């Protein structure tokens, strides 16, 4: 991928008589839990040119050269794109599969931007969680909590999936911003300020740093339902005060 992006940047700069970076930072890649999310993700990505106004209709998208949708429809060829394993989910013959696939894509147009497919980890699927329950999540994974936990059990992935932010660091930063003793935040209480700080820690630990709810619970001396309720409280606080979220994340990343 780096070679592809570098080659394109060089040719673009030559063509437009410019110099310097064309792309910055690494491309985003995620692990996808196949059955629940694969087709939805493909549909969402293939509709990007239509949502961006680069084509005016699905008919134009059928032949648009810069989208994999045209390859799925058999109007373009790209040797690196897998089509059979996708189309076979839509029918037993090529023509039937392409027709059903196109209908599937068409039905996605009215859904617009899908926050559940572009957010991080369980931000995508937390809407379906049980009451008072926080599932595991990781921003590099599109899938449910059980799928995230399963990946974390793979020895070769364990070090890569560890959060770079410790719970102790998160506690110190949030406590400092609220002017609180970190140990007071860790002690169960209904006092307003420590409870708010615990909520923010729970929300960020689970939904930004990828910790499991039970890990956060052990650290803050909370049960699973307590962690979930605190995380919801923290989310509400941060939504009402985006500047606080920026402050916390800036201090954590130092």
C-alpha positions, 0 to 999 in steps of 0.5 A: 500500500505504501508503494502504491500511495508513493507512486501515485503521489510522485505521478500526481506531483509531476502532472501538476508541477508540484512537490511535497506530500500528497498523503499523510499518515498511514491508511486506515485498515480494520478487522471486520467481523465477516457475517454481520458487517461485511456486506454493510461495509462493502455497500457503504464504501461503494456508495461513497462516490455517490454520496460525495457527488462524484457521480449523479446516479446509481447508473453512473456508479455502475460504470465509475472507474474509481469504485469497486462497485463497477467491478462487482457489476462486471463493467470494470476489471481489477485483478486485485478485487475479490468478487466471487465470495461476495456475489455468491451471497446474493444468488446462485448465478452471476446475473441473479447475484449481480441484480440482487447485489445492485438492489442491495446497494440501491437500498443503502442510498437512503441510509446516508452516512452510517455512524455505526460503520465509521466510528471506532470499534463498539461505537459501531454496535453499542446501540444494540447492547443489552441494558447496563452492559458494556462490550469490549471494543477496539477502534481497529475492529468492526465487530461485536464484543465477543469478536473483539475478545476472541481476537485478543486471545490470539497470542500473535495479536495480544501485544498489538491490541494492548492499549497504549494508555494505561488506566493509571494514566487515564485516572491521573489525567482526569483527576488532575483536570477535576482537581481531585485525589486519584484515590478518591476517584477510585473509591465508590461514592456518590459525591458529584465530582468523583462520580463525574470523573469516574464516568469520564474515565469509564467512557474513555477507557472503554470507547477510546482506549479499548479496555474491557468493562470488567478491567475498568471495573476492577480498577475502579472497584465497580461492578459491570452494571456500575461501569456501564452506567458510569460510562453513559454518564461520562459520555453525556458529560463529554458531549456537553463539554467537547473542550474537556474531551480535547483537554483530556486527550491532549494530556493523555497523548503527551 
